[in-house]
Amino acid sequence: MTVDPIQAREQIHHTMAVYCNSVDSGDVEGVVSVFMEDGKLELSSGTKPVGRAAIRAFYMPVIGPDRPDRMPDGAIPLLRHNLTTSRVEFTDDDTAQGWTYFMSLTRHGLDHAGRYLDTFRRQGERWLIADRRIAVEWYASPSWYEQVRLKVRRNGA
């Protein structure tokens, strides 16, 4: 492998942090920026947007300006994705596989948890998400995930 694996792992971890920070702050464009142009997203709900436009359309009602849990003054309720154990393995100089556990906190406490199953591809100096499968393995009741994500899913997004 000619790519420096330590530097590449740091760049991949940066990509994962940008994704989480963007979701938590309601920054749809930040989320979209970490995906390859033809990136794929698959959720445990069965939703499978492909490409940045479809990923943007998926995230807009969930975290965007019109998200259903936004406060009357426009403030975004607490949402903090925390990454825990992460394993990254390189399949070649331009591709890596990742397995990362996450836990999300909201005003309800521990809200939902699961795994990101990723394929990363190098694009210039950046490592972007080519394929992300989000497996939500548990969620609380009541929870943000239950009230927002599942509500949006029932409404067709």
N, C-alpha and C positions, 0 to 999 in steps of 0.2 A: 504494500500500500504506500503510495507516494504522498498522500495527504497526511498531515500531522494529526493523529487521532485525538490528541489532547485538545488542540486548538479547534478541531471540528466538533468535538463533544461540547466545548464551551459555546460555540456558535449555535449548535442544536439546542442547548439549554436556554440560550438567549431567545431563540425562536419560540420555545415553549413558554417562557416567561412573558414575552410580548403578547402571545395568545391569551394567557390567563389575565394579565393586567388589562388588556383590551376588553375582554368579556366583562370583567368586574366593573370597569368604568363606563360601559355602554358605548365603546368606540368600535362601531361596526367596521369602519375602514381599517382600523388596526388589526382586527381579526382577519379580514380578507387579505391583508398584506403579507401574512405568514404562509399563505397557500400558494402553490404553483398556479400559473394561469389556468391549467387544466386539472387543478387539484380536486380530490374527491373527499367527501365527508359522508360517513355512515353513522347513524345513531341507533341505539338499541331500540328506539321506537319504530325503526324501519325507514325513516327519512334518509334519502340518499342524494343530496345535491352534488352536482358535478360542475366544476368551473367556478371562477370567482363571482360571476354574476349570480349564479344559483346559490352559492354560499352566502353572498350578501343578502339575497332575498330571504333566505332561511333565518339569518340572524337579525334582520331588521325588526320584525315584530317581537322577538324574544328579548333583545337588549337595546334596541334603537330608541329614538326619541318618543315613540308612541307605545313603548312597552307597557303592558297593563298594570304593572305594580309601581309605576313612577308616582312620586308623591305629588300632591296638589301644587306645591311650589316648584315642581320640576326636578327636585332632588332625586337622586338614584338611591334606592334602599341598599343597605349593606349586602354585598356579595363578595366573597373572597375565596378564590380557588387556590388551594395549597397543594403543591406537588410534593410527593413523598418519594418512595423508592423508584428509581429510574435506571433502566438498563438500555444501553445503546450499543449495537453491533453493526459494523460496516460490512456490507456485502461486496463493495468495490469502492473505487476512489470517489464516486459520485452518489452513492446510495447507502443509506443506513436504515436499520430497523430499530424501532424504539418501543419500549413497554414501560409505561409510567402510571403509578397509582396517584389518584387525586382525591381530596376531600374538600368539600365546599361548605363554608360557613355563611350563615345569614342571621338575621335577628332571631330566628328560631333556634340557633345553635348549629350543631352539625346537621346540615341540610340534605346533602346527597354525596355519594362516593362511588368510585368506580375506577376504570382504567382507560388510558389512551393507548391505542395500538396504532403505531405510526410507521409510515415509510417517509423518510426524508430524502430529498435530492439536493445536490449542490447546484446553485445557480450563481456563477461568479464566485464572490466571496461569501455569499449567504447560503445557509441551508434552510430550505423551505419544506413545508408539508406537502407531499405529493398525494398522500392517502392517509386519512385519519378515521379510525373507528372509535367512537366514544361508547364505552360499555358502562352504563349506569347500573351498578349492582345493588344499590340500596338507596332509598330516600325516606326521610322522615315524613310524618303527617302530624301537623301541618308543615309544609315546607315551601320554599320558593320554587323548587323543581315541580312540585305538585300543582301549585297555584298558577305558575306562569308557563313553564315549558309544556306541561301536559295540557293546559288550557289552550295554548296556541296550537298544539298538535290536534286537539279535537276540532279546532276551527279551520283545519286544513293546511297549516304550515309545517 
